[in-house]
Amino acid sequence: MYRENGFKKRLLAGEQCYGCWLHLCSPVAAEVLALAGYDAMIIDHEHGSGDLVGAIQIMQGMSATPASPILRVPWNDPVALKRALDTGPEGVMIPSINSADQARAAVAACRYPPGGMRGAAYGLVRASDYGMAAKDYFENVQDNLLVICQIETAEAVEAISEIAAVDDVDMLFIGPIDLSGSIGKLGQFDDAAVIALRERAEDAIKASGKLLGGLAVPNLSIADMAARGYDFVTAASDITLLRDAALAQLAEMQGR
């Protein structure tokens, strides 16, 4: 059901929040993890294999919990954003935003006219409880929706102050894996240049006043992220939690 975005409210109140990624396309897995207590669950349509019907089913599985569904779209595309928003996530994550113009385009795709270009079907889509909360949705979605732009390249790091200045961008989320790849050092998280680039991004985002989000990786632990002032910390996905638990138990069973 359409509701106030408690996750966004807590973030803006200064609470540090924690999230988990969803790649299994499983409403049951999403429900279990949401009940475990994560603040938000990121339904990943950039690297995950799910579709929008699957996203709806995942959000239905989470609906009895406080956890906020965030949908990462495949790309900064107005049609992808329009269709994703109509399914009813409480936030959207847009990958690889490299400039203020790209950020403005993403925001415009999330806003109804006159503030944007989102096509309107709020009289019938799931986001508005299939039209039964159409008035409430239309009047409040701009404030209720969390818009997250990902910083994933050296080019984007140079443009952080301009990207952050775009109205209605709520959070800048560092993608550390692609960020390292953008300087030819993919996955080399101990490399001095990779660390320096990530720290420049962190400092610029914090200086901008926008929310800072990111992903724990080797050489950047959950504790490190908390100490460095991240507002939104993510680490595992449903796949990695299942995989690692299975491997650990199997090793114990086999006496390794």
C-alpha positions in Angstrom: 0.0 0.0 0.0 1.1 3.6 -0.7 2.7 4.9 2.5 5.0 7.5 3.9 8.6 6.7 3.1 10.0 6.1 6.5 13.4 5.2 5.1 13.8 8.6 3.5 12.5 10.3 6.6 15.0 8.5 8.8 17.9 9.3 6.5 17.0 13.0 6.4 16.8 13.0 10.2 20.4 11.9 10.4 20.0 8.2 11.1 22.5 5.8 9.5 20.6 3.1 7.6 21.5 -0.3 6.2 20.4 -2.1 3.1 20.7 -5.4 1.3 20.7 -6.2 -2.4 18.2 -8.5 -4.1 19.3 -10.6 -7.1 17.5 -13.9 -6.6 14.2 -12.6 -7.9 12.5 -14.3 -4.9 9.7 -12.6 -3.0 10.3 -15.1 -0.2 14.0 -14.3 0.2 13.1 -10.6 0.1 10.5 -11.1 2.8 12.9 -13.0 5.1 15.6 -10.4 4.7 13.1 -7.5 5.3 11.8 -9.2 8.4 15.4 -9.6 9.6 15.5 -5.8 9.9 17.2 -4.2 7.0 16.1 -0.6 6.5 15.9 -0.9 2.7 16.1 -3.6 0.0 17.6 -2.8 -3.4 15.9 -4.7 -6.2 18.7 -4.8 -8.8 17.6 -4.5 -12.4 21.1 -3.5 -13.6 22.8 -6.8 -12.8 19.9 -8.9 -11.6 17.8 -11.0 -14.0 14.4 -9.9 -12.7 11.6 -8.1 -14.6 8.9 -5.7 -13.4 6.3 -8.3 -12.6 9.0 -9.9 -10.4 9.7 -6.5 -8.8 6.0 -6.2 -7.9 6.0 -9.6 -6.4 9.1 -8.8 -4.3 7.5 -5.5 -3.1 4.4 -7.4 -2.2 6.5 -9.8 -0.2 8.0 -6.9 1.7 4.8 -5.0 2.2 4.1 -6.1 5.7 7.5 -4.9 6.9 9.0 -1.4 7.4 11.8 -2.1 4.9 11.8 0.3 2.0 11.9 -1.1 -1.6 14.5 0.6 -3.8 14.6 -0.3 -7.5 17.8 0.1 -9.4 17.0 0.6 -13.0 19.2 -0.8 -15.8 20.2 2.7 -17.1 19.4 6.4 -17.0 16.5 6.0 -19.4 13.1 7.8 -19.0 11.1 4.9 -20.2 12.8 2.5 -17.8 12.3 5.0 -14.9 8.7 5.6 -15.8 7.9 1.9 -15.9 9.9 1.2 -12.7 8.1 4.0 -10.8 4.7 2.8 -11.8 5.4 -0.5 -9.9 5.6 1.4 -6.6 9.1 1.5 -5.2 9.9 4.0 -2.5 13.1 4.9 -4.2 15.0 4.6 -7.4 18.7 4.2 -8.0 20.1 5.3 -11.3 23.5 3.9 -12.3 26.5 5.8 -13.8 25.5 9.5 -13.5 28.5 11.5 -14.8 27.2 15.0 -15.1 24.6 17.5 -13.9 22.8 17.2 -17.2 22.4 13.5 -16.7 21.2 14.0 -13.2 18.6 16.5 -14.3 17.4 14.1 -17.0 17.0 11.4 -14.3 15.1 13.7 -12.0 12.9 14.9 -14.9 12.0 11.3 -15.6 10.8 10.9 -12.0 8.6 14.0 -11.9 5.2 14.6 -13.4 4.8 17.9 -15.4 5.3 20.7 -14.9 8.4 19.7 -12.9 9.4 16.8 -15.2 8.4 14.6 -18.0 7.1 11.4 -16.4 4.1 10.0 -18.2 1.0 9.9 -16.0 -1.0 6.8 -15.3 -1.4 7.3 -11.6 -5.1 6.5 -11.9 -4.4 2.8 -12.3 -0.8 1.7 -11.5 0.4 -0.2 -8.5 2.3 2.9 -7.2 -1.0 4.6 -6.4 -2.7 1.4 -5.1 -4.2 0.9 -8.6 -5.8 4.3 -8.4 -7.3 4.0 -5.0 -4.8 6.4 -3.6 -4.3 8.4 -6.8 -4.8 11.8 -5.2 -2.5 11.1 -2.3 0.1 9.6 -4.6 0.0 12.5 -7.1 0.2 15.2 -4.4 3.0 13.5 -2.3 5.2 11.4 -4.6 7.8 14.1 -5.3 8.5 14.5 -1.6 8.1 10.8 -0.8 10.3 9.3 -3.5 14.0 8.9 -2.8 16.2 9.6 -5.9 19.6 8.0 -5.8 22.3 8.8 -8.4 25.3 6.6 -8.6 28.8 7.9 -8.8 30.8 5.2 -10.6 33.5 6.9 -12.7 36.4 9.3 -12.3 34.5 11.7 -14.5 31.6 11.6 -12.1 33.8 12.4 -9.1 35.0 15.5 -10.8 31.4 16.6 -11.3 30.0 15.8 -7.8 29.4 19.4 -6.7 27.4 20.0 -9.9 25.5 16.8 -9.7 24.7 17.4 -6.0 23.4 20.9 -6.9 20.6 19.4 -9.0 17.2 19.8 -7.2 15.6 16.6 -6.0 18.7 14.5 -6.1 18.6 13.1 -2.6 21.6 10.7 -2.4 24.8 10.1 -4.2 25.8 6.5 -4.0 29.4 5.5 -4.7 29.8 2.3 -6.8 33.3 1.3 -5.8 33.8 -1.6 -8.2 33.0 0.4 -11.4 34.8 3.4 -9.9 38.0 1.4 -9.6 37.5 0.2 -13.2 37.2 3.7 -14.5 40.9 4.3 -13.8 41.9 0.9 -15.2 42.2 -0.8 -11.8 39.0 -2.9 -11.6 38.7 -4.6 -8.2 42.1 -3.3 -7.0 40.6 -1.9 -3.7 44.0 -1.7 -2.0 45.5 0.4 -4.7 46.5 3.9 -3.5 44.9 5.6 -6.5 41.6 3.7 -6.1 41.5 4.6 -2.4 42.3 8.2 -3.1 39.6 8.5 -5.7 37.0 6.9 -3.5 37.9 9.2 -0.6 37.7 12.2 -2.8 34.2 11.2 -3.8 33.2 10.6 -0.2 34.5 14.0 0.9 32.9 15.8 -2.0 29.5 14.2 -1.4 29.7 15.0 2.4 30.7 18.6 1.6 27.7 18.9 -0.8 25.2 18.2 1.9 23.6 15.3 0.0 23.1 11.9 1.5 26.1 9.5 1.0 25.5 5.9 0.2 27.8 3.1 -0.8 28.8 -0.6 -0.8 31.3 -2.3 1.5 34.2 -3.9 -0.4 37.6 -5.2 0.6 39.5 -2.4 2.3 36.2 -0.6 3.1 34.4 -2.4 5.8 30.9 -1.7 7.2 32.7 -0.2 10.3 34.9 1.9 8.0 31.8 3.2 6.2 30.1 4.1 9.5 33.3 6.0 10.6 33.5 7.8 7.3 30.0 9.2 7.6 28.0 7.1 5.2 24.3 7.6 5.6 23.3 4.4 3.8 25.5 1.3 4.0 25.1 -1.8 1.9 27.2 -5.0 1.9 25.6 -8.2 1.0 23.0 -9.5 -1.4 20.5 -12.4 -1.1 22.8 -14.5 -3.3 26.0 -13.8 -1.3 24.3 -14.4 2.0 22.9 -17.7 0.8 26.1 -18.7 -0.9 28.4 -17.9 2.0 26.2 -19.5 4.6 26.0 -22.7 2.5 29.7 -22.9 1.9 30.5 -22.3 5.6 28.1 -25.0 6.7 29.3 -27.4 4.1 32.9 -26.8 5.2 31.9 -27.5 8.8 30.1 -30.7 7.8 33.1 -31.9 5.8 35.5 -31.1 8.6 37.4 -28.4 6.6 
